[in-house]
């Protein structure tokens, strides 16, 4: 049953996958078209990574339960002889596998276009930090973080635009709070002095733990909430 549900979820998310691949193709064509203009290439690459991967994470997460809202299939879904945990896990696995696939495709593009790989590997933020910060790993972590928020909220509403915008705003607020707390903790000497940027390591760990917290809230709510009462469902998730 898990395999059947997984295939169904992949089919439901085929439009998002097609859109993502099309955007990647357009970006690669534009990147190659600008030729040797390194500054423009760096700007294009940074804009694409910062915008594309979090956007895909938000879209995949927000659309996790959209088919059930759209077709009014909640009663049918939950009445099938399959455990709620299996349904939730199939949706999570399908969405995460597509998010990982986009990352692998982009790594493939980096290997196929050496210029792209060099720009990505060499792009840092020396102006923002005392030490350079590699962009690509942080973008992937951020996309996973935004995905977890959107996925957890997707059981509350069928309004995709509202879910995407709400998850984006909530994610930015939480990220800002985590980075501020981590930075203040380093200034106060609460973090280990090992490593070049202790606050950044703490921030990344906090992002991972926050992502797991959102997913855990979604799992618990999906198992126990009464889906005929939206207010109680929202209260359960918030709790």
C-alpha positions in Angstrom: 0.0 0.0 0.0 2.9 2.4 0.8 4.3 1.9 -2.8 0.9 2.6 -4.3 0.4 5.8 -2.3 4.0 6.9 -3.1 3.4 6.5 -6.9 0.1 8.4 -6.6 1.9 11.3 -4.8 4.5 11.4 -7.5 1.8 11.7 -10.1 0.1 14.4 -8.2 3.3 16.4 -8.0 4.3 16.0 -11.6 3.3 19.6 -12.5 5.6 21.0 -9.8 8.4 18.7 -11.0 7.9 19.8 -14.6 7.9 23.5 -13.6 11.1 23.0 -11.6 12.9 21.3 -14.5 11.8 24.0 -16.9 13.1 26.8 -14.6 16.4 24.9 -14.3 16.7 24.7 -18.1 15.9 28.4 -18.6 18.5 29.3 -15.9 21.2 27.1 -17.5 20.5 28.6 -21.0 20.7 32.2 -19.6 23.8 31.4 -17.6 25.6 30.0 -20.7 24.3 32.9 -22.9 26.0 35.6 -20.8 29.4 34.3 -21.8 32.4 35.6 -19.8 30.7 38.3 -17.8 31.6 36.9 -14.4 29.8 39.5 -12.3 26.5 38.9 -14.1 27.0 35.1 -13.9 27.5 35.3 -10.1 24.5 37.5 -9.7 22.3 35.1 -11.8 23.6 32.1 -9.9 23.0 33.7 -6.5 19.5 34.9 -7.4 18.6 31.5 -8.8 19.8 29.5 -5.9 18.3 31.8 -3.2 15.0 31.9 -5.1 14.6 28.5 -6.7 15.3 25.9 -4.0 13.3 27.6 -1.2 10.5 28.2 -3.7 10.4 24.5 -4.7 10.5 23.5 -1.0 7.5 25.7 -0.3 5.6 24.5 -3.3 6.2 20.8 -2.6 5.3 21.3 1.1 2.2 23.4 0.6 0.9 21.0 -2.0 1.2 17.9 0.1 -2.5 17.5 1.0 -3.9 19.8 -1.7 -5.5 16.8 -3.7 -7.5 15.8 -0.7 -8.9 19.4 -0.3 -9.4 19.8 -4.0 -11.4 16.6 -4.5 -13.0 16.5 -1.1 -11.4 13.1 -0.5 -10.5 13.4 3.2 -13.2 11.0 4.2 -12.2 8.5 1.5 -8.5 8.8 2.3 -8.9 8.2 6.0 -11.5 5.4 5.6 -9.2 3.3 3.5 -7.7 0.2 5.1 -4.3 1.9 5.6 -2.9 3.5 8.7 -2.7 7.2 8.9 1.0 6.9 9.6 1.5 5.3 6.2 -0.4 8.0 4.4 1.6 10.7 6.1 4.9 9.0 5.5 4.1 8.4 1.8 3.3 12.1 1.3 6.5 13.1 3.1 8.7 10.6 1.2 7.3 11.7 -2.2 7.8 15.4 -1.6 11.3 15.0 -0.1 12.4 12.6 -2.9 11.4 15.3 -5.4 13.2 18.0 -3.5 16.3 15.8 -3.3 16.0 15.1 -7.0 16.2 18.8 -7.8 19.4 19.0 -5.8 20.9 16.0 -7.7 19.8 17.5 -11.1 21.5 20.8 -10.2 24.7 18.9 -9.1 24.5 17.1 -12.5 24.3 20.5 -14.2 27.4 21.7 -12.3 29.3 18.6 -13.5 28.1 19.0 -17.1 28.8 22.8 -17.2 32.2 23.3 -15.4 31.8 27.1 -15.5 28.6 26.7 -13.5 30.3 24.5 -11.0 33.2 26.9 -10.5 30.9 29.8 -9.9 28.8 27.9 -7.4 31.8 26.6 -5.5 33.5 30.0 -5.4 30.6 32.1 -4.5 30.8 33.4 -0.9 29.6 36.3 1.2 32.8 38.0 2.3 31.0 41.3 2.6 28.5 39.9 5.1 30.7 37.7 7.2 34.3 37.9 8.4 34.9 34.5 6.8 33.4 33.4 3.5 30.1 31.5 3.6 29.5 28.9 1.0 26.1 29.5 -0.4 24.9 26.2 -1.9 24.8 24.0 1.3 23.1 26.8 3.2 20.5 27.2 0.5 19.7 23.4 0.5 19.3 23.5 4.3 17.0 26.5 4.0 14.9 24.9 1.3 14.4 21.8 3.6 13.5 24.2 6.5 10.8 26.0 4.4 9.6 22.7 3.1 9.0 21.4 6.6 7.0 24.5 7.6 4.8 24.4 4.5 4.3 20.6 4.8 3.2 21.0 8.4 0.7 23.8 7.5 -0.6 22.0 4.4 -3.1 19.9 6.5 -4.9 23.1 7.6 -6.0 24.7 4.3 -6.5 24.2 0.6 -5.4 27.8 -0.3 -2.1 27.2 -1.9 -1.1 30.9 -2.2 -1.9 31.5 1.4 0.1 28.5 2.5 3.1 29.5 0.5 3.1 33.1 1.7 2.3 32.1 5.3 5.1 29.5 5.4 7.5 32.0 3.8 6.8 34.7 6.4 6.9 32.3 9.3 10.1 30.7 8.0 11.8 34.1 7.6 10.8 35.1 11.1 12.0 31.8 12.7 15.2 32.0 10.7 15.9 35.5 11.9 15.2 34.6 15.5 17.4 31.6 15.3 20.3 33.5 13.8 20.0 36.3 16.3 19.9 33.9 19.2 22.9 31.9 17.9 24.9 35.1 17.3 24.1 36.5 20.7 25.0 33.1 22.3 28.5 33.3 20.7 29.0 36.9 21.9 28.1 35.8 25.4 30.6 32.9 25.3 27.9 30.2 25.5 29.2 28.4 22.4 32.4 26.5 21.9 35.3 28.4 20.4 36.0 25.5 18.1 35.4 26.3 14.4 35.5 29.4 12.4 31.9 30.5 13.0 30.5 28.9 16.1 27.2 30.8 15.8 26.7 29.5 12.2 27.1 25.9 13.3 24.6 26.5 16.1 22.2 28.2 13.7 22.4 25.3 11.2 21.7 22.8 14.1 18.8 24.9 15.2 17.4 24.9 11.7 17.5 21.1 11.5 15.9 20.7 14.9 13.2 23.3 14.0 12.5 21.4 10.8 12.1 18.1 12.7 9.8 19.9 15.2 7.5 21.2 12.5 7.3 17.7 10.9 6.7 16.1 14.3 3.8 18.5 14.9 2.3 17.6 11.5 2.6 13.9 12.2 1.0 14.1 15.6 -1.8 16.3 14.3 -2.5 14.0 11.3 -2.7 11.0 13.6 -5.0 12.5 16.2 -6.9 15.5 14.8 -10.6 15.5 13.9 -10.5 16.7 10.2 -14.1 17.7 10.3 -13.3 20.5 12.8 -10.6 22.9 11.2 -10.2 25.0 14.3 -9.4 22.1 16.5 -7.0 20.8 13.9 -5.2 24.1 13.8 -5.1 24.3 17.6 -3.6 20.8 17.7 -0.9 21.7 15.3 0.0 24.9 17.2 0.1 23.0 20.5 
